[in-house]
């Protein structure tokens, strides 16, 4: 059996993977037929994978083989020859931290053909994000009114791992999540607000970018720190875009190490980096560095930057 867990929303993929592993361990207590391969942890040797597949399982246990970001490293011909899609005693889980595009690779396309099972985890936004938050709180025995739900979503954005932790914190405080509790316990995600503003700016949606920047200013955050976040986001974009130009598609977890960025930052940045040329990003980055210097020397303010942005002067 082959299972593929992939997509831009790594939280759902990891949750499903953990469910599969937990179910396996509940049935097969020894764990001697569970194998895990992750190139980021000491590299990957195909011969080790072959040995895991071809070695006879002990105590007649099913095998569970987990492969992280290795779908492109496993020859489809080998999987076909061993009839691993039809092998009910060997479960192979491909866990990918980005979306696999079956249209661009015939081997990947074969991987998705039935009877393989796949889950493509999408990011949640707007009503879908709110519905997920409400569902998680209710599943854990709590309840939340609309005003508290809106504030929680605005504070954390669509970072589901953070939301998962914050929901546990709120429910430990009270099973009924009031807006006042969210304000008290949850720090507003200024970085998320800045990222959204930068995303609007990159997408040439100046109106929404200005509104988002103005919201950050109203929160009273330190202007130099806030603008530093803007510069950081553009620097990350430029790094990812340059890496794409050099090597084409790459796994975010692997690229994060060489780029010295957090994997979450790379995953959030990658869709935007794919849309814009490095030269355009360098031009804007230069303007931001000049503005950053003016802020630090008193030559401008964050408010003036937003005003100039609205007037198209930046």
Steps between C-alpha positions, in 0.01 A plus 500: 500500500619849416379814681601851391472792743590831336395861461572852618337441840756291682296495823231276351758274334692456826179438695396225256850349507494491881157330488635231265806438718291489821254251347788284379675499838175414677473181292869415467658547841858402417552772240766285335337536157468880511755687287543876463712676236570874497773644280529801731606265780822339386427459132326224307634181343263320262656164597374553856149552367529183288612305804200626698263395221656160428589382851248254640298658778542351846209340687282527185457874560402744231776736393464876521756701301494879529684712240530874563553719190630202304227442239734612221781276627314168476491351146144427395622191311618345826165561667323350197726193486439426865124563456510712813169673427328163523706369795267520802778389736729793418377855552718773346421858601643783291493807722578813295521854642384658174245422230600232252412592142407180318470686168871580487637154580371173354645298790319721749184466287523120528546530875158668529314245290263266683514301720737753662343727763589871504423805714574848361489740796408857408551815705190632674381858460193702594184302577677164466761604757232625742303178455810293577577702816142463625504127421827446689373686807172307503679169444702572815189576703499880476295773337582839350277795397548675162684808638758285682535276194570799273763637740670162534516456122634855456759448774643173368430509125497159332794359698315184607780375721487821702120494505509142628722607791302819571169312505641266765614803702160671478308186594729437797401848621127456432284259301308804377734716292403866544643787295654642819691175554638508144617860555659403832673178400577521127764732357393662174699361208665821382731296278194345335347844443825624349525190281145559374583865427816402315302236308252768389789727406668233289168430333475873416186524714602834647161578659495188718873533572447853634206389714701211642803721576269757663355227722850407617574867579179530703609205714780722631786269409851645487528649145864400449428144611191489277687629198778252578239226456407644160866499394539144633201379295644648182844360576342156545312541170818597323691203646232251399461652152878487444509138618219413259691663213809299587348157561135498392253323731623403845369361827437786747643311799823429312527849352435665837826366637716635217313834494518530881125557523235323707318232293167672574633828354615320185163328456308825545734687266531243220164567322580873476864443401385289204292788359757778485839554338806542720582837336162644606550377855854645511370840388235509772744363758741787422220755558415333831863511617514872420176559691630292791803729527276809485284360782803440720643847434169687538469578129152348480238315704314177444183706452667708228617180331139375493379839368762496223402143423135606464603783267714271291821677592669182621 
